[in-house]
Amino acid sequence: MAGTKSKAKGSQGQFPITQNVTVVEGGTANMTCRVDYNDNTSLQWSNPAQQTLFFGDKKALRDHRIELVRASWQELTIRISDVSLSDEGQYTCSLFTMPVKTTKAFLTVLGVPGRPEITGFTKPATEGDVITLTCTTSGSKPAANIRWFRNDKEVQGTKEVNATGKSFTVRSSVQFQVDKRDDGVAYTCSVEHVSLSNPYMTTEVLEVHYAPHLEITHSLIIPQEGQYFKLECISIGNPIPEPVLWSKDGGELPDTERMIVEGRELTITTLNKTDNGTYRCEASNDLGTSSAEYILFVYDPNALGQHGPDHALIGGVVAVVVFITLCLIIVLGRYLARHKGTYLTHEAKGAEDAPDADTAIINAEGNHVHAEEKKEYFI
């Protein structure tokens, strides 16, 4: 229960002092009226309808919820139990002097919101459906606040507030199109209100049906003759796609003694060259059929060598590429260095013994021609 202090203006110590009171519906409110000085005059409490509740220590209204706490010349305190929204209003404390002096105290009653309910979802939904979830809470005063969460992330809803008597009914809706990522997602409605120490929450877990998707995993990177080999058909879908059907090159598995199917797994106990081909798994649910393929090539372990074909081949290719790159860098560097040196030499020769800049340029051009002639003669 909270209160704010108020005092009516007048002669010092002769006006009653009261406090505004706030209480949660169903709780208890204490209404206190006091004076600093009193010459044996009585205090009185009246309700918003101006009905006298207590005159001094005398009870005037028959209401079992209202009882006396303390009565003296300086104080009159009463208690209202099981407070309802109808008890809200302005109460009056009167000091029966000549003239009568009065002070008001406002009793605020907070309406506690009801537990929220989520409607609008019928399990299961199908991928692509548009769903509207609506969260409703009633009886709050002032109007409660509703927040939505998708798992732990807050999402925005559309709010609607309607007055019902002295309290409010609050609704909030979220609308979205579902896909397979929404399967198993929890949508939580959180109701917050000043009367609650912790929010009220309710959660709806989505169930979304969607068509299957398949892929094949394999146990060996380089299958070799004589090895044990396993393929597994990984299926995603709701309902779970089953049964899983295996085939090879468009037909049935040719060797059922070596090719063993257990649920989603296909095991070939001893690989040989005849196992080469395209293996396919297929599964269905109510929303469709999906398949996946794996091309098997069985290697000869004698042809592979001790470390397999990939290591030697990759190492050789890398070495050749590095060698060619280094050679190109060296040749290009030598060419650029020689070209730059020749240019500087010609320019320097043109500048020797030149009386001015024009003559230096002409001499340089002449020297360049001679250099070209010398180069041709040398070649």
Disulfide bonds with the S-S distance in Angstrom:
Cys33-Cys93 1.69
Cys135-Cys189 1.80
Cys233-Cys281 2.19
